């Protein structure tokens, strides 16, 4: 009985670890994209309004 419980808890722990790593990778990608967009916004500057 305790072996089954330990096995279930171990599987849940592994799944949570994988999901956490995938989520952290996604958050880092979003931060990198936001920083690049921020830099591009200031490098391009304001465009002149068209009449």
N, C-alpha and C positions, 0 to 999 in steps of 0.2 A: 504494500500500500504506500509506504513512504518513498519507495523507489519510483513509483508511478507519479507521485506528486512532485518529486524532485525533477523528474524528466519533463513534466509539463511546465514547471517553473523555469527550467533551463531553456526550453524552446521559446517560451514567451520572452525571456530575457534576450535571447539571440535576435528574435524578430524586432523587439524594441530598439536594440542597438543598431540594426540595419536601417530601420525607418528613421532613426535619429540622424544617422550619418547622411542618408539621402536628403533629408530635410535641411541639414546644415549646408550641404553642397548647393542646394537650390537657393538658399538665402544668400550665400556668398556670390553666386552667379548674379542674382538680382542686384546686389550691392555694386558689383563690378560694372554691370550695365548702367546703373544709375550714375556712377562716377564718370563713366565715358560720356554719357549723354550730357552731364553737367559741363564737362570740359569742352565738348563740341559746341555747346550753346554759347559759351563765352569766347571761344576761338573764332566762330563764325561772325559774331557780333550782331548788331541790329541791322536788318535790311531796310533800305529806304522804302517808304510807302509809295505805292504806285498810284498815279493820279487817275 
